[in-house]
């Protein structure tokens, strides 16, 4: 498929795509859309920002017509933010289908009204979807098209029981699995639930637009190093490991003068939406977040991702750094590593995390303070400690109270 028109896409959707400057399908869309229009189950594994959402929504919109008893299609996402984003893409395609957006953390009134008016398409998170099922407001027996977005997380231990129940309440729908990562253990779930699926695997072509480097630092200097890096950037996501840690780190950064906001699971939904609106509008330069921000979110102005705390898996790192270098734009990522992190980093490497090489002080001095990853792509790193002249005698800047000197980061 070289054009959307070749697949028989309606003029209404073609016009909606044109208004978004989407004029021709990319590889994911050209391979997935015809198969989905033919009714096949499809597994899509492709990098973040590669157009998977449009790929699974267009066949849905072409397949169904408004007014039939429903809902007929269900899109399940792991986070509220991703559900809201998918719903936004659904609305932008100007379909006549009626939608209902379901997620927790908010009241039931608006979502209940959307279901009672008659929804053709439901987009939501597992918990609220099952909640509406139990309230007898959402029958799943007529679902013919089921999408599991970020499928590897959907089948992970935390979500698996809910997903199994959702699938069990349907009657052999066409199923789409989409994610940037598909660990080997997902194959058992694919074999169990999908019927002769077409698997589409797309890897990034050409030189990588993501520069990702490893910066070794002392635990006591870690916050100050982060602050120095952030002063050179706007549009940065900093990932922490825990809700409490993210809350504390955000307070520390604000105390250091940064325009930062936090996103973590303990926040009320209206607070989460306010944070995302603030960051999208660039009224904040830094988003400090747990992995709730690692999946699927399309934030076009993010030029830097910082792994302040290491993630728990190599797949999580892929999704984290995938918040930048999206849709053909360049981006950078920095992973901070202290002595205490070495064992965990070794585990991540065994799981498939990328090899990120740091330079010793002599190499840094020769190469002007740049860190080179294995393919030779430069990203910034702290400069070596400076030796300054102090009245005729040389003294290291390591002394108490001295700020470490870093070259301009990234």
HELIX and SHEET records of a PDB file:
HELIX    1   1 UNK A    5  UNK A    7  5                                   3    
HELIX    2   2 UNK A   11  UNK A   19  1                                   9    
HELIX    3   3 UNK A   27  UNK A   37  1                                  11    
HELIX    4   4 UNK A   52  UNK A   63  1                                  12    
HELIX    5   5 UNK A   80  UNK A   92  1                                  13    
HELIX    6   6 UNK A  109  UNK A  117  1                                   9    
HELIX    7   7 UNK A  126  UNK A  134  1                                   9    
HELIX    8   8 UNK A  151  UNK A  154  1                                   4    
HELIX    9   9 UNK A  157  UNK A  168  1                                  12    
HELIX   10  10 UNK A  186  UNK A  193  1                                   8    
HELIX   11  11 UNK A  219  UNK A  221  5                                   3    
HELIX   12  12 UNK A  222  UNK A  230  1                                   9    
HELIX   13  13 UNK A  243  UNK A  255  1                                  13    
HELIX   14  14 UNK A  269  UNK A  280  1                                  12    
HELIX   15  15 UNK A  291  UNK A  293  5                                   3    
HELIX   16  16 UNK A  314  UNK A  321  1                                   8    
HELIX   17  17 UNK A  339  UNK A  341  5                                   3    
HELIX   18  18 UNK A  342  UNK A  351  1                                  10    
HELIX   19  19 UNK A  361  UNK A  366  1                                   6    
SHEET    1   A 7 UNK A  99  UNK A 102  0                                        
SHEET    2   A 7 UNK A 121  UNK A 125  1                                        
SHEET    3   A 7 UNK A  73  UNK A  77  1                                        
SHEET    4   A 7 UNK A 145  UNK A 149  1                                        
SHEET    5   A 7 UNK A 174  UNK A 179  1                                        
SHEET    6   A 7 UNK A  42  UNK A  46  1                                        
SHEET    7   A 7 UNK A 198  UNK A 202  1                                        
SHEET    1   B 6 UNK A 210  UNK A 216  0                                        
SHEET    2   B 6 UNK A 331  UNK A 337  1                                        
SHEET    3   B 6 UNK A 304  UNK A 307  1                                        
SHEET    4   B 6 UNK A 236  UNK A 239  1                                        
SHEET    5   B 6 UNK A 286  UNK A 289  1                                        
SHEET    6   B 6 UNK A 260  UNK A 263  1                                        
SHEET    1   C 2 UNK A 370  UNK A 372  0                                        
SHEET    2   C 2 UNK A 378  UNK A 380 -1                                        
SHEET    1   D 2 UNK A 387  UNK A 390  0                                        
SHEET    2   D 2 UNK A 393  UNK A 396 -1                                        
END                                                                             
